[in-house]
Amino acid sequence: MIRALLLTSTLALAGCSLAPKTVLPAPPVPQSWPAGDAYLLQSEAALPILSYRSVFTDPRLQALTEQALANNRDLRTAYANVAAARAQVRVTRSGQFPELGVNAGADYSDGGNSNGAGDFSLRGGITAFELDLFGKLANATEADRNRALGTEAASRTVRLALIANLADAWATYGAGRDLLKIAEDTAANARESVRLTRARLDGGVAPRTDLRQAEQILATAEDSIAQQRTAIAQDENLIRLLVGGDVDRALLPTSLTEVTPTIVSLPAGVSSEILLRRPDVIESEYGLRAANADIGAARARLFPSISLTGLLGFASNALGSLFDSGSFSWSAGGDATATIFDAGGRRAGVAVSEAQRDAALAGYEGAIQTAFREVADALAVQGTISERVRAAAANSAAAADTATLTDARYKGGVDSFLSSLDAQRSLYAARRSEIGTQLLLVSTRIALFRALGGDSSAGSTAPAPR
């Protein structure tokens, strides 16, 4: 019987595979990022090893990120999905090995006289173990293993998005604090303007329309203050959601000026092959490998299924003699089943798996192309954003000087109050636009971190399934 078991195991391990070899296509994107007026030209031989700590250098943001990685519920869900996928691999893989079992039985009957009869048994062995001669079970295991790895890559995508979204929310909070200060400064200037205009009206120097226009500016500024306080509260709520708990306000920025130098700019000019390391691209690659393994399993179903049975144990009509040498018994057998006619169902199953493989291949190539476009778009903004920041700062400075000069000319009786009001509105819009441009600078750096696949420490959430 031991020789039979060894033979069974040898045959099971010697099964062939009918799955096609996975051949990844050449990346359907150029070998380098686009270059031109909109792109920064730098020579980087290879992508540096990145982690969120090397890109987001502020200790406060790093502390929030660590808290988010420990408590965020979406990330916990992703990790639970990884654990479930790995367990499924073990479930499928168990079908490749014999299932050993044991059973014991006792039966005693009395026909109405004192001569009762008994039947006692103790047997163990293998029941209906399928020989994987054509790789059906092995390919099913391989498909589930690749799906588990794809699920792990998907969890890395969730992790990467969490880090980037938290950095975005953190920067937006700082920008919100700046916008609130602009609104408060504008309101303070408007109150002073209302006071002076009312005094001029009382002195018979200014018309009532000047006072009403000044009051409109004040009301608009006070409305902006209320809106900005709401936006700041909502930004804080978002950070709390991403972090997965309460947030120490000491970890939040007081202005965008604190944020900008702590978000490191990533270099352009690296090979586009780095996109093959993006989590979503890796997930698509494992999906392609799983689809190939599914083809092998579908092809194996075209062939006969062979199962072995082996039992050994003891049987006796008396419990006391159950383990005597004469009570030992064993049996072995095999079955082969083959479908003669199924209206083409199994061949259609192969066709389905091949079509799904083609779809997975197209999805893999599409993921690479989408990733290339996202990086190229971020680089396009990064290549021109410094000029936009400089222009926005110059515009704010000019608007501030214009507002000062126009106000002096109004007070000197040279210009109308309408000119002064227009200058104040222009200054308010210019300062808000400058903050928006600076926030775009920071957001672009974060987007590039995300688009390149970012965080090298997100490479694995746990050991790979076996």
ABEGO torsion letter per residue (X at the ends): XAAAAAAAAAAAAABBBABBBBBBBBBABBABBBBEAABBBBBBABBBBBBAAAABABAAAAAAAAAAAAABAAAAAAAAAAAAAAAAAAAAAAAABBBBBBBBBBBBBBAGBABBBBBBBBBBEBBGBBBBAAGAAAAAAAAAAAAAAAAAAAAAAAAAAAAAAAAAAAAAAAAAAAAAAAAAAAAAAAAAAAAAAAAAAAAGABBAAAAAAAAAAAAAAAAAAAAAAAAAAAAAAAAAAAAGBBBBAAABBABAAAAAAABBBBBBGBBAAAAAABAAAAAAAAAAAAAAAAAAAAAAAABBBBBBBBBBEBBBABAAAAABAAABBBBBBBBBBBBABAGGAAAAAAAAAAAAAAAAAAAAAAAAAAAAAAAAAAAAAAAAAAAAAAAAAAAAAAAAAAAAAAAAAAAAGABBAAAAAAAAAAAAAAAAAAAAAAAAAAAAAAAAAAAAGEBAAAABABBBBX
